[in-house]
Amino acid sequence: MKNLFSNIKGDAFGGITAGIVALPLALAFGVSSGLGPEAGLYGAIFISFFAALFGGTATQISGPTAPMTAVSMVIIAGIIATNDGSVEKALPAILTVFLLAGLIQVGLGLIGLGKYIRYIPYPVVSGFMTAIGVIILLTQILPSIGYYPKEDMEFVEQFKPQAEELMLENILKEEAGEGILVLENFKETIERAHQISPEQILNESQTLAAKEASGTIGALKVLPRALRNINWLELLLALGTIIIIYGFKRITKAIPSTLVALIVMSGIAYGFNLGYRPISEIPGGIPIPKLEMFTSFDLGSITPYIFSALTLALLGAIDSLLTSVVADNMTKTKHNPNKELVGQGIGNSIAALFGGIPGAGATIRTVVNINAGGKTKLSGMIAGVMLLMIMLALGPVASKIPAAVLAGILITVGIGVMDYKGLKAIPSLPRDIKLGPFKLSSEVLVMIVVLLLSTFWDLIYAVGIGLVIASLMFMKKIGDLTGERSDVKPLKEEVWDDEINFPNKLKEEVFIKHLKGPLFFGSTSDFQQLTLQIPDTASIVILRLGRMQYMDQSGLYAMEDMLQELKKNDIEVLFVGLLKQPRYMMERIDIIPDFIPNEHIFKSFKECLTWIKANAKDNY
């Protein structure tokens, strides 16, 4: 506790500054997620405070971030779509998924997986981060030009037949469930259909219209229509915000340009009483827990999203630990990765209980905190308290912020979050694979696959597929390299020193093979060619295994197949220098002693040579 208050002045200034920087982003991420600005604020307040209190990086400032919001947005949209477009009905399931993600993070920290997160390949992270930027840019075009598909009645009208069909389908499902659906008599169905009001059909049509225009593909589909219906005031507010954010940075970086843009553009819009579209109202008062996530808990509604929760947890872990590394470099300290994951998990879990969106360690906010004098956990806790005070004091004022201003802020976030370092490196990376007539870099291929799949299909599956491709390519490279070193290819054998005095008369009958490395899935295809190297004159094969330190299951079965083939051809096999792990593997499936009896296993080549002289016959 003494250490916590060792730098009160610096931590207070760092925390307050970081809190001010976080405010516009928290509001923007909340709106972008689909749960409203208060969800972004609640996430920033609770994650910042509790991740700092329980985390393992002293100067880390946490809260909603672009990658976490992009994934959350997909999850939120999916759950809302399955709940008739009602945020209120979908909220318990959404928050349960967020709570689960937080608990998974705590679990990852407790079992010590924090130190392994750094092994995620850079091309996967690079493609994902660039995709996040592209997704934010594409999804923020519509609000920045003031186009909202649900309010375009001509567009909504197109979905009326589909809405009526869905509603009739729901009536039939209800009747089937109640056991009153009779195919000969649709009297009850007709009566229930008559009870559907035009307002209900309109609401369903609006839900379908919003779903059609959601995500990157949806935004691109309706973009031509949106460009024909530009709200010029909203566009000017968004452009003004972007210009101030980039322009003010050139004047000074002491004051956050995002906050300046938010205040100036909101002041102009409100002060001149322009007919702009404000963000949804931010509730006043102290945040209260959303207990309906427990009272109306439905396992079936969240089971399809368990993998999504795991992805959120892993993404938050990567996001946070990358920021922790930045903080370490700036402060010359060392973070505790597992403790950091526990802190982030607790922060995300508590944020979910209060209706906040999930987050992670935020690089820009952490850098601002350190530069402003923050040195201990107190700075992150102060940032959370600062945001709570702003919300309580200025909630009604913040509710007047134009939606287009937050869209403008998010566009700059989208531009900033892309991995330009990775994109610039594309031309210079070695082209190490062939796809048909084309030579490509495997790392660039992984990055592009993750980028395209994340942007136009599914963020969650894209990362999984990227990891699988990157792992397979890595295994292929390692397999090729190990295969070369293991010398299991048909190459002329070099004579080892202890083989120089091998009897000349037995060289036709005895074939000696050296294995110089692990026998695993990457080298088995070459090892399987070993029988082709054995001359027709050989009746004994000596396998020198002193440098074969490891054998996996693939290698084990490749060895078994080869020994079976040799036994069928009446060729005896002798092992020299067999090590502990490969021996254990071969004993498990009875290669030893069924194919190789213990008397055919020798510790040294000298012992083996003695057996050869006593048992080998000179036939050629």
C-alpha positions as CSV (number, residue, x, y, z in Angstrom):
1,M,0.0,0.0,0.0
2,K,2.9,2.3,0.8
3,N,4.3,1.7,-2.7
4,L,0.8,2.6,-4.1
5,F,1.0,6.1,-2.7
6,S,4.7,6.7,-3.4
7,N,4.0,9.0,-6.3
8,I,0.7,10.6,-5.6
9,K,1.2,13.8,-7.5
10,G,2.6,12.2,-10.7
11,D,-0.1,9.4,-10.6
12,A,-2.9,11.9,-10.0
13,F,-1.8,14.0,-13.0
14,G,-1.2,11.0,-15.2
15,G,-4.5,9.4,-14.3
16,I,-6.5,12.6,-14.8
17,T,-4.8,13.2,-18.2
18,A,-5.4,9.6,-19.3
19,G,-9.0,9.8,-18.2
20,I,-9.6,12.9,-20.3
21,V,-8.0,11.2,-23.3
22,A,-10.1,8.2,-22.7
23,L,-13.5,10.1,-22.6
24,P,-14.1,10.7,-26.3
25,L,-12.9,7.3,-27.2
26,A,-15.1,5.5,-24.6
27,L,-18.1,7.3,-25.9
28,A,-17.2,6.6,-29.5
29,F,-16.5,2.9,-28.9
30,G,-19.8,2.6,-26.9
31,V,-21.8,4.1,-29.8
32,S,-20.0,2.0,-32.4
33,S,-20.6,-1.3,-30.4
34,G,-24.3,-0.9,-30.7
35,L,-24.9,-0.7,-26.9
36,G,-24.8,3.1,-26.6
37,P,-22.3,5.6,-25.2
38,E,-22.9,4.6,-21.6
39,A,-21.7,1.1,-22.3
40,G,-18.3,2.6,-23.5
41,L,-18.1,4.8,-20.4
42,Y,-19.0,1.9,-18.0
43,G,-16.3,-0.2,-19.7
44,A,-13.7,2.5,-19.4
45,I,-14.5,3.2,-15.7
46,F,-14.5,-0.3,-14.4
47,I,-11.8,-1.8,-16.6
48,S,-9.5,1.1,-15.9
49,F,-9.9,0.9,-12.1
50,F,-9.9,-2.9,-11.5
51,A,-7.4,-3.9,-14.2
52,A,-5.0,-1.3,-12.6
53,L,-5.8,-2.5,-9.0
54,F,-5.3,-6.3,-9.7
55,G,-3.1,-6.2,-12.8
56,G,0.7,-6.7,-13.3
57,T,1.7,-3.6,-15.2
58,A,2.0,-0.6,-12.9
59,T,1.4,2.2,-15.5
60,Q,-1.2,0.4,-17.7
61,I,-4.4,2.4,-18.5
62,S,-7.1,0.0,-19.7
63,G,-10.5,0.5,-21.3
64,P,-12.4,-0.2,-24.5
65,T,-10.0,-0.5,-27.5
66,A,-10.5,-0.6,-31.3
67,P,-9.9,-4.4,-31.7
68,M,-12.0,-5.3,-28.7
69,T,-14.9,-3.1,-29.8
70,A,-14.7,-4.5,-33.4
71,V,-15.1,-8.0,-32.1
72,S,-17.8,-7.0,-29.5
73,M,-19.7,-5.2,-32.3
74,V,-20.0,-8.5,-34.3
75,I,-21.1,-10.5,-31.2
76,I,-23.6,-7.8,-30.2
77,A,-25.1,-7.6,-33.7
78,G,-25.4,-11.4,-33.9
79,I,-27.2,-11.7,-30.5
80,I,-29.5,-8.7,-31.2
81,A,-30.5,-10.2,-34.6
82,T,-31.5,-13.5,-32.9
83,N,-33.6,-11.4,-30.4
84,D,-36.0,-9.7,-32.9
85,G,-33.7,-6.7,-33.2
86,S,-34.3,-5.7,-29.5
87,V,-31.3,-4.6,-27.6
88,E,-33.2,-4.9,-24.3
89,K,-34.1,-8.6,-25.0
90,A,-30.5,-9.3,-26.2
91,L,-28.6,-7.5,-23.4
92,P,-28.6,-10.3,-20.8
93,A,-27.0,-12.8,-23.3
94,I,-24.6,-10.1,-24.6
95,L,-23.3,-9.3,-21.1
96,T,-23.1,-13.0,-20.1
97,V,-20.7,-13.5,-23.1
98,F,-18.6,-10.5,-22.0
99,L,-18.6,-11.8,-18.4
100,L,-17.5,-15.2,-19.6
101,A,-14.7,-13.6,-21.6
102,G,-13.5,-11.8,-18.5
103,L,-13.6,-15.1,-16.5
104,I,-11.7,-16.9,-19.2
105,Q,-9.0,-14.2,-19.0
106,V,-8.7,-14.7,-15.2
107,G,-8.4,-18.5,-15.9
108,L,-5.7,-17.9,-18.5
109,G,-3.7,-15.8,-15.9
110,L,-4.2,-18.3,-13.1
111,I,-2.9,-21.3,-15.2
112,G,0.1,-19.3,-16.3
113,L,-0.6,-18.9,-20.0
114,G,0.3,-15.2,-20.1
115,K,3.9,-15.8,-21.0
116,Y,2.8,-17.8,-24.1
117,I,0.7,-15.1,-25.7
118,R,3.8,-13.5,-27.3
119,Y,4.1,-16.6,-29.5
120,I,1.2,-15.6,-31.7
121,P,2.7,-14.9,-35.2
122,Y,3.2,-11.3,-36.2
123,P,1.5,-11.7,-39.6
124,V,-1.7,-12.8,-37.8
125,V,-1.6,-9.8,-35.5
126,S,-0.7,-7.5,-38.4
127,G,-3.5,-8.7,-40.6
128,F,-6.0,-8.5,-37.8
129,M,-5.0,-5.0,-36.7
130,T,-5.2,-3.7,-40.3
131,A,-8.6,-5.4,-40.7
132,I,-9.8,-3.6,-37.5
133,G,-8.9,-0.3,-39.1
134,V,-10.7,-1.2,-42.4
135,I,-13.8,-2.4,-40.5
136,I,-14.0,0.8,-38.4
137,L,-13.5,3.0,-41.5
138,L,-16.2,1.1,-43.6
139,T,-18.7,0.9,-40.7
140,Q,-18.3,4.6,-39.8
141,I,-18.9,6.0,-43.3
142,L,-22.7,5.8,-42.9
143,P,-23.0,7.7,-39.6
144,S,-20.4,10.2,-40.8
145,I,-22.6,11.1,-43.7
146,G,-25.8,11.0,-41.6
147,Y,-27.3,7.9,-43.2
148,Y,-29.2,5.5,-41.0
149,P,-30.8,2.5,-42.9
150,K,-33.6,2.1,-40.3
151,E,-34.8,5.6,-41.0
152,D,-34.7,5.3,-44.8
153,M,-38.4,4.4,-45.3
154,E,-38.0,3.6,-48.9
155,F,-35.2,1.1,-48.1
156,V,-37.1,-0.3,-45.1
157,E,-40.2,-0.8,-47.3
158,Q,-38.3,-3.4,-49.4
159,F,-38.2,-5.7,-46.3
160,K,-41.9,-5.6,-45.6
161,P,-42.7,-8.9,-47.4
162,Q,-39.8,-10.6,-45.7
163,A,-41.0,-9.2,-42.3
164,E,-44.5,-10.4,-42.9
165,E,-43.2,-13.9,-43.8
166,L,-41.1,-14.1,-40.7
167,M,-44.0,-13.0,-38.5
168,L,-46.3,-15.6,-40.0
169,E,-43.6,-18.2,-39.5
170,N,-43.3,-17.3,-35.8
171,I,-47.1,-17.6,-35.5
172,L,-47.0,-21.1,-37.0
173,K,-44.1,-22.1,-34.7
174,E,-46.0,-20.8,-31.6
175,E,-49.1,-22.8,-32.7
176,A,-47.1,-26.0,-33.3
177,G,-45.5,-25.6,-29.8
178,E,-49.0,-25.2,-28.3
179,G,-50.3,-28.2,-30.2
180,I,-53.1,-26.2,-31.9
181,L,-51.8,-26.1,-35.5
182,V,-54.2,-28.0,-37.7
183,L,-53.5,-28.1,-41.4
184,E,-57.2,-28.5,-42.4
185,N,-58.2,-25.4,-40.4
186,F,-56.1,-22.2,-40.3
187,K,-58.8,-20.3,-38.3
188,E,-56.5,-19.6,-35.3
189,T,-53.6,-18.7,-37.6
190,I,-55.7,-16.2,-39.5
191,E,-57.0,-14.7,-36.2
192,R,-53.4,-14.2,-34.8
193,A,-52.3,-12.8,-38.2
194,H,-55.0,-10.2,-38.0
195,Q,-53.7,-9.1,-34.6
196,I,-50.3,-8.0,-36.1
197,S,-50.3,-4.2,-36.3
198,P,-48.6,-2.1,-39.0
199,E,-46.3,-0.8,-36.3
200,Q,-45.1,-4.3,-35.6
201,I,-44.5,-5.0,-39.3
202,L,-42.6,-1.7,-39.6
203,N,-40.4,-2.6,-36.5
204,E,-39.6,-6.0,-38.0
205,S,-38.8,-4.4,-41.4
206,Q,-36.5,-1.9,-39.7
207,T,-34.7,-4.7,-37.9
208,L,-34.2,-6.5,-41.2
209,A,-33.0,-3.3,-42.9
210,A,-30.5,-2.7,-40.1
211,K,-29.3,-6.3,-40.3
212,E,-28.9,-6.0,-44.1
213,A,-26.7,-2.9,-43.7
214,S,-24.6,-4.1,-40.7
215,G,-21.0,-5.0,-40.9
216,T,-18.5,-4.2,-43.7
217,I,-20.4,-6.0,-46.5
218,G,-23.7,-4.5,-45.4
219,A,-22.1,-1.0,-45.3
220,L,-20.7,-1.5,-48.8
221,K,-24.1,-2.7,-50.1
222,V,-26.0,0.4,-49.0
223,L,-23.2,2.8,-49.7
224,P,-24.5,3.9,-53.2
225,R,-27.9,4.6,-51.6
226,A,-26.3,6.4,-48.7
227,L,-24.2,8.6,-51.0
228,R,-27.5,9.7,-52.7
229,N,-28.9,10.6,-49.3
230,I,-26.0,12.5,-47.7
231,N,-26.9,14.7,-44.8
232,W,-24.4,17.6,-45.4
233,L,-24.5,18.9,-41.9
234,E,-23.5,15.6,-40.4
235,L,-20.8,15.2,-43.0
236,L,-19.4,18.7,-42.2
237,L,-19.4,17.9,-38.5
238,A,-17.5,14.6,-39.1
239,L,-15.0,16.3,-41.5
240,G,-14.5,19.2,-39.0
241,T,-13.7,16.6,-36.3
242,I,-11.1,14.8,-38.4
243,I,-9.4,18.1,-39.5
244,I,-9.1,19.3,-35.9
245,I,-7.8,15.9,-34.7
246,Y,-5.0,15.9,-37.3
247,G,-4.5,19.7,-37.4
248,F,-4.3,20.3,-33.6
249,K,-1.5,17.7,-33.2
250,R,0.7,19.9,-35.3
251,I,0.2,22.8,-32.9
252,T,0.7,21.0,-29.7
253,K,0.5,17.4,-28.3
254,A,0.2,18.6,-24.7
255,I,-3.6,18.7,-25.0
256,P,-5.3,15.6,-26.6
257,S,-6.5,16.7,-30.1
258,T,-9.4,14.2,-29.9
259,L,-10.8,16.0,-26.8
260,V,-10.3,19.4,-28.5
261,A,-12.2,18.2,-31.6
262,L,-15.0,16.8,-29.4
263,I,-15.5,20.0,-27.4
264,V,-15.1,22.4,-30.4
265,M,-17.4,20.6,-32.8
266,S,-20.0,19.8,-30.2
267,G,-19.9,23.4,-29.0
268,I,-20.4,24.7,-32.5
269,A,-23.3,22.2,-33.2
270,Y,-25.1,22.9,-29.9
271,G,-24.2,26.6,-29.6
272,F,-25.6,27.5,-33.1
273,N,-28.6,25.2,-32.5
274,L,-27.9,23.2,-35.7
275,G,-30.4,20.5,-36.4
276,Y,-27.8,17.7,-35.8
277,R,-28.4,14.1,-34.6
278,P,-27.1,13.7,-31.0
279,I,-25.9,10.4,-29.4
280,S,-28.4,8.5,-27.3
281,E,-29.0,9.8,-23.8
282,I,-26.5,8.8,-21.1
283,P,-28.2,7.7,-17.9
284,G,-27.5,9.8,-14.9
285,G,-26.6,8.5,-11.4
286,I,-24.3,5.7,-10.2
287,P,-24.1,2.7,-12.5
288,I,-26.1,-0.3,-11.2
289,P,-25.5,-4.0,-11.8
290,K,-27.5,-5.6,-14.6
291,L,-28.8,-8.5,-12.5
292,E,-31.2,-9.7,-15.4
293,M,-28.2,-11.5,-16.9
294,F,-28.6,-13.9,-13.9
295,T,-32.3,-13.8,-13.4
296,S,-33.1,-14.5,-17.1
297,F,-30.1,-16.6,-17.8
298,D,-30.5,-19.0,-20.7
299,L,-27.6,-21.3,-21.5
300,G,-28.9,-22.0,-25.0
301,S,-28.7,-18.3,-25.9
302,I,-24.9,-18.1,-25.2
303,T,-23.6,-21.5,-26.1
304,P,-23.1,-20.5,-29.8
305,Y,-21.0,-17.6,-28.5
306,I,-18.6,-19.5,-26.2
307,F,-15.9,-19.5,-28.9
308,S,-16.5,-15.8,-29.4
309,A,-16.0,-15.3,-25.6
310,L,-12.7,-17.2,-25.9
311,T,-11.6,-15.1,-28.8
312,L,-12.4,-11.9,-26.9
313,A,-10.4,-13.2,-24.0
314,L,-7.4,-14.0,-26.1
315,L,-7.6,-10.8,-28.1
316,G,-7.8,-8.8,-24.9
317,A,-4.8,-10.7,-23.6
318,I,-2.7,-10.0,-26.7
319,D,-3.9,-6.3,-26.8
320,S,-3.0,-5.8,-23.1
321,L,0.3,-7.6,-23.0
322,L,1.6,-5.7,-26.2
323,T,0.8,-2.5,-24.3
324,S,2.6,-3.9,-21.2
325,V,5.7,-4.4,-23.3
326,V,5.5,-0.7,-24.5
327,A,5.1,0.4,-20.9
328,D,8.1,-1.7,-19.8
329,N,10.3,-0.1,-22.5
330,M,9.3,3.4,-21.4
331,T,9.6,2.9,-17.7
332,K,12.5,0.3,-17.7
333,T,10.4,-2.0,-15.5
334,K,9.1,-5.6,-16.0
335,H,5.4,-6.5,-16.0
336,N,3.9,-9.8,-14.7
337,P,2.0,-11.2,-17.7
338,N,-0.1,-13.7,-15.7
339,K,-1.1,-11.1,-13.1
340,E,-1.9,-8.7,-15.8
341,L,-4.3,-11.2,-17.4
342,V,-6.0,-11.8,-14.0
343,G,-6.4,-8.0,-13.6
344,Q,-7.8,-7.5,-17.1
345,G,-10.2,-10.5,-16.6
346,I,-11.5,-9.0,-13.3
347,G,-11.9,-5.6,-14.9
348,N,-13.8,-7.0,-17.9
349,S,-16.0,-9.2,-15.6
350,I,-17.0,-6.3,-13.4
351,A,-17.6,-4.1,-16.5
352,A,-19.9,-6.7,-17.9
353,L,-21.9,-6.8,-14.6
354,F,-22.6,-3.1,-15.0
355,G,-23.4,-3.2,-18.7
356,G,-20.0,-2.1,-20.0
357,I,-18.3,-3.3,-23.2
358,P,-15.0,-5.3,-22.8
359,G,-11.6,-3.7,-23.2
360,A,-7.9,-4.1,-22.8
361,G,-4.7,-2.2,-22.1
362,A,-4.7,0.9,-24.3
363,T,-1.3,1.9,-25.7
364,I,-2.0,5.6,-26.3
365,R,-3.6,6.1,-22.9
366,T,-0.8,4.2,-21.2
367,V,1.8,6.4,-23.0
368,V,0.0,9.6,-22.0
369,N,-0.1,8.4,-18.4
370,I,3.6,7.6,-18.3
371,N,4.5,11.0,-20.0
372,A,2.3,12.9,-17.5
373,G,4.1,11.3,-14.5
374,G,2.2,8.1,-13.7
375,K,4.3,5.4,-12.1
376,T,2.1,3.2,-10.0
377,K,-1.3,1.4,-10.2
378,L,-2.9,4.4,-8.6
379,S,-2.7,6.3,-11.9
380,G,-5.0,3.7,-13.7
381,M,-7.4,3.7,-10.7
382,I,-7.6,7.6,-10.7
383,A,-8.3,7.5,-14.5
384,G,-11.4,5.3,-13.8
385,V,-12.6,7.5,-10.9
386,M,-12.0,10.6,-13.1
387,L,-14.3,9.1,-15.8
388,L,-17.0,8.2,-13.2
389,M,-16.9,11.8,-12.0
390,I,-17.2,13.2,-15.5
391,M,-20.1,10.9,-16.2
392,L,-22.0,11.9,-13.0
393,A,-21.3,15.6,-13.4
394,L,-21.5,16.0,-17.2
395,G,-23.8,13.1,-18.3
396,P,-26.6,15.4,-19.5
397,V,-24.1,17.6,-21.4
398,A,-22.4,14.6,-23.0
399,S,-25.8,13.4,-24.3
400,K,-25.8,16.5,-26.6
401,I,-22.6,15.3,-28.5
402,P,-23.3,14.9,-32.2
403,A,-23.2,11.3,-33.4
404,A,-21.2,12.5,-36.5
405,V,-18.5,13.9,-34.3
406,L,-18.0,10.4,-32.7
407,A,-18.0,8.9,-36.2
408,G,-15.2,11.3,-37.2
409,I,-13.2,10.4,-34.0
410,L,-13.6,6.7,-34.9
411,I,-12.4,7.3,-38.5
412,T,-9.2,8.7,-37.1
413,V,-8.9,5.7,-34.8
414,G,-9.4,3.3,-37.7
415,I,-6.7,5.0,-39.7
416,G,-4.3,5.0,-36.7
417,V,-4.9,1.3,-35.7
418,M,-3.7,-0.1,-39.1
419,D,-0.3,-1.8,-39.1
420,Y,1.6,0.3,-41.5
421,K,4.9,-1.2,-40.5
422,G,3.6,-4.6,-41.6
423,L,2.1,-3.2,-44.8
424,K,5.4,-1.4,-45.8
425,A,7.4,-4.6,-45.3
426,I,5.3,-6.6,-47.9
427,P,7.6,-5.9,-50.9
428,S,10.8,-6.8,-49.0
429,L,9.8,-10.1,-47.4
430,P,11.3,-13.3,-49.0
431,R,9.0,-15.2,-51.4
432,D,9.4,-18.6,-49.9
433,I,6.3,-20.5,-51.3
434,K,4.8,-21.2,-54.7
435,L,1.1,-21.1,-55.5
436,G,0.8,-22.3,-59.1
437,P,3.0,-20.0,-61.3
438,F,3.3,-17.4,-58.5
439,K,6.0,-17.0,-55.8
440,L,4.8,-15.5,-52.6
441,S,5.9,-14.7,-49.1
442,S,4.2,-17.1,-46.6
443,E,4.1,-14.3,-44.1
444,V,2.4,-11.9,-46.5
445,L,-0.1,-14.7,-47.5
446,V,-1.1,-15.2,-43.8
447,M,-1.4,-11.5,-43.3
448,I,-3.6,-11.0,-46.4
449,V,-5.8,-14.1,-45.6
450,V,-6.4,-12.8,-42.0
451,L,-7.0,-9.2,-43.4
452,L,-9.6,-10.3,-46.0
453,L,-11.4,-12.9,-43.8
454,S,-11.6,-10.5,-40.9
455,T,-12.9,-7.6,-43.0
456,F,-15.4,-9.4,-45.1
457,W,-16.4,-12.6,-43.2
458,D,-15.7,-13.1,-39.5
459,L,-13.1,-11.7,-37.2
460,I,-13.1,-14.6,-34.9
461,Y,-12.7,-17.4,-37.5
462,A,-10.2,-15.3,-39.4
463,V,-7.8,-15.3,-36.4
464,G,-8.2,-19.1,-36.0
465,I,-7.6,-19.8,-39.7
466,G,-4.7,-17.4,-39.7
467,L,-3.1,-19.2,-36.7
468,V,-3.7,-22.6,-38.4
469,I,-2.1,-21.5,-41.7
470,A,0.8,-19.8,-39.9
471,S,1.4,-22.9,-37.8
472,L,1.2,-25.3,-40.8
473,M,3.7,-23.1,-42.7
474,F,6.0,-22.9,-39.7
475,M,5.8,-26.7,-39.3
476,K,6.6,-27.2,-43.0
477,K,9.7,-25.0,-42.8
478,I,10.9,-26.6,-39.6
479,G,10.2,-30.1,-41.1
480,D,12.2,-29.2,-44.2
481,L,15.1,-27.9,-42.1
482,T,15.0,-30.8,-39.7
483,G,14.7,-33.2,-42.6
484,E,17.9,-31.8,-44.1
485,R,19.7,-31.9,-40.7
486,S,18.4,-35.4,-39.9
487,D,19.8,-36.7,-43.2
488,V,16.9,-39.1,-43.8
489,K,17.0,-38.3,-47.5
490,P,18.8,-40.6,-49.9
491,L,22.2,-39.1,-49.6
492,K,25.6,-40.8,-49.6
493,E,26.4,-41.7,-45.9
494,E,29.5,-40.2,-44.4
495,V,31.6,-42.6,-42.4
496,W,31.8,-41.8,-38.7
497,D,35.2,-42.2,-36.9
498,D,34.2,-45.4,-35.1
499,E,33.1,-47.0,-38.4
500,I,36.5,-46.7,-40.2
501,N,37.6,-50.2,-39.2
502,F,34.4,-51.9,-40.3
503,P,35.2,-55.2,-42.1
504,N,35.4,-54.6,-45.9
505,K,34.1,-58.1,-46.6
506,L,30.8,-57.3,-44.8
507,K,30.1,-53.9,-46.4
508,E,27.8,-55.4,-49.0
509,E,25.8,-57.2,-46.4
510,V,25.5,-54.5,-43.7
511,F,23.9,-51.1,-44.4
512,I,24.5,-48.3,-41.8
513,K,22.2,-45.3,-41.5
514,H,22.6,-42.3,-39.3
515,L,19.6,-40.3,-38.0
516,K,20.7,-36.8,-36.9
517,G,17.6,-35.1,-35.4
518,P,14.1,-35.7,-34.2
519,L,11.8,-38.0,-36.1
520,F,8.5,-36.2,-36.2
521,F,5.6,-35.4,-38.6
522,G,7.8,-32.9,-40.5
523,S,10.4,-35.5,-41.4
524,T,8.4,-38.7,-41.7
525,S,7.8,-38.4,-45.5
526,D,11.5,-38.5,-46.1
527,F,12.1,-41.2,-43.5
528,Q,9.6,-43.4,-45.3
529,Q,12.0,-43.4,-48.3
530,L,14.7,-45.1,-46.2
531,T,13.9,-48.6,-47.4
532,L,14.6,-47.5,-51.0
533,Q,18.2,-46.6,-50.0
534,I,19.0,-50.1,-48.8
535,P,21.0,-52.1,-51.3
536,D,19.6,-55.5,-52.5
537,T,22.7,-57.2,-51.1
538,A,22.1,-56.0,-47.5
539,S,20.7,-58.5,-44.9
540,I,21.4,-56.3,-41.8
541,V,20.6,-52.6,-41.3
542,I,22.2,-50.7,-38.5
543,L,20.3,-47.5,-37.4
544,R,22.5,-45.1,-35.4
545,L,20.0,-43.2,-33.2
546,G,22.3,-41.4,-30.8
547,R,21.3,-38.0,-32.2
548,M,17.6,-38.8,-32.6
549,Q,16.6,-37.1,-29.3
550,Y,12.8,-37.1,-29.9
551,M,10.1,-39.0,-31.7
552,D,6.5,-38.1,-32.0
553,Q,3.5,-40.3,-32.9
554,S,3.9,-39.7,-36.6
555,G,7.6,-40.7,-36.4
556,L,6.7,-43.7,-34.3
557,Y,4.3,-45.1,-36.9
558,A,6.7,-44.3,-39.7
559,M,9.4,-46.3,-37.9
560,E,6.9,-49.2,-37.3
561,D,6.0,-49.3,-41.0
562,M,9.7,-49.3,-42.1
563,L,10.5,-52.1,-39.6
564,Q,7.6,-54.1,-40.9
565,E,8.7,-53.8,-44.5
566,L,12.3,-54.8,-43.5
567,K,11.1,-57.8,-41.5
568,K,9.0,-58.9,-44.5
569,N,12.2,-58.8,-46.6
570,D,14.1,-60.8,-44.0
571,I,16.4,-58.0,-43.1
572,E,17.5,-57.7,-39.5
573,V,17.6,-54.3,-37.8
574,L,20.1,-53.2,-35.1
575,F,19.7,-50.1,-33.0
576,V,22.8,-48.2,-31.7
577,G,22.7,-45.4,-29.1
578,L,18.8,-45.5,-28.7
579,L,17.9,-42.6,-26.4
580,K,15.3,-42.6,-23.5
581,Q,12.3,-40.8,-25.1
582,P,12.3,-42.7,-28.5
583,R,12.8,-46.0,-26.6
584,Y,9.8,-45.3,-24.3
585,M,7.7,-44.5,-27.4
586,M,8.7,-47.7,-29.1
587,E,8.1,-49.8,-26.0
588,R,4.6,-48.4,-25.7
589,I,3.4,-50.0,-29.0
590,D,5.7,-53.1,-28.7
591,I,8.1,-52.2,-31.5
592,I,10.5,-53.2,-28.7
593,P,10.7,-56.3,-28.4
594,D,8.4,-57.5,-31.2
595,F,10.4,-56.0,-34.1
596,I,13.6,-55.2,-32.3
597,P,14.5,-57.6,-29.5
598,N,16.6,-56.1,-26.6
599,E,19.7,-58.1,-27.7
600,H,19.6,-56.0,-31.0
601,I,19.9,-52.7,-29.1
602,F,23.5,-51.6,-28.4
603,K,24.8,-48.7,-26.3
604,S,27.9,-48.3,-28.5
605,F,28.9,-49.1,-32.1
606,K,31.8,-51.1,-30.7
607,E,29.3,-53.5,-29.0
608,C,27.3,-53.7,-32.2
609,L,30.4,-54.4,-34.3
610,T,31.2,-57.4,-32.0
611,W,27.7,-58.8,-32.7
612,I,28.1,-58.2,-36.4
613,K,31.5,-60.1,-36.6
614,A,29.9,-63.0,-34.7
615,N,26.6,-63.2,-36.6
616,A,26.9,-61.6,-40.1
617,K,27.6,-63.9,-43.1
618,D,29.7,-62.8,-46.1
619,N,27.5,-63.7,-49.0
620,Y,29.0,-61.4,-51.7
